[in-house]
Every structure is written in structure tokens, then in C-alpha cells.
Amino acid sequence: MEPSMIETDRCVLNLLCESDIDEAIELFIDPEVRRYLGGIISKEEAVKKLYKWIHAEDPVYFCVRISTTA
């Protein structure tokens, strides 16, 4: 199944997928980011949570990137 995509002039939003895991983990374990998301978690917890989101029956989590055509 091809990920759903939303594109604006400045951003591209794709459903979170396994190829996004490495970058997402860096955000998920960053103490400054976690400060606003309920506190620090381990890398293992981050991986587990991300895989759960990716394989959810009704996926609603997106990866947002700056558009390369902007």
C-alpha cells in the first residue's frame, strides 16, 4: 500500500512509515522534545511506540517534511 500524501506549497505530509523510523527516533528521544511529550523515554520505548503507530488499523500519524519544490 502506498502511503497517503498531502502536499502544500511548503510542506509534504506522508503517513508515518518504517523508512521514517530513524529520524523519528531522534526526535522522540530528544530531551527538549520529550519535555513537551510527557518526559524522557528510552530508544526502545520510542521504537515500540512508532511501530505501533505505523501499523495501526487507522493510521493518523504523519511525517512532515519541507517541500523540495518550494
C-alpha positions, -999 to 999 in steps of 0.1 A, spaced: 0 0 0 14 34 -10 14 60 18 -12 88 16 3 122 9 -8 158 14 12 185 -3 12 222 2 35 249 -12 59 245 16 54 210 31 48 174 22 29 152 47 31 114 44 17 88 66 44 77 90 62 46 76 91 24 85 116 44 64 109 74 88 118 55 120 155 66 123 147 103 120 116 100 142 135 82 169 160 111 171 131 134 178 114 110 202 144 106 225 155 143 224 151 156 260 140 190 248 112 175 226 102 150 253 98 179 277 65 186 260 55 150 254 54 136 289 90 131 298 121 112 286 117 77 271 142 51 260 151 44 224 135 10 228 102 26 240 103 51 211 108 23 186 79 3 201 56 33 200 65 43 165 59 8 151 26 7 169 16 39 152 28 28 118 9 -5 119 -23 9 135 -56 -1 119 -64 35 112 -31 53 109 -33 90 117 4 99 123 22 119 96 58 127 88 61 164 78 90 175 56 98 208 39 89 206 2 119 205 -21 99 223 -47 93 254 -25 
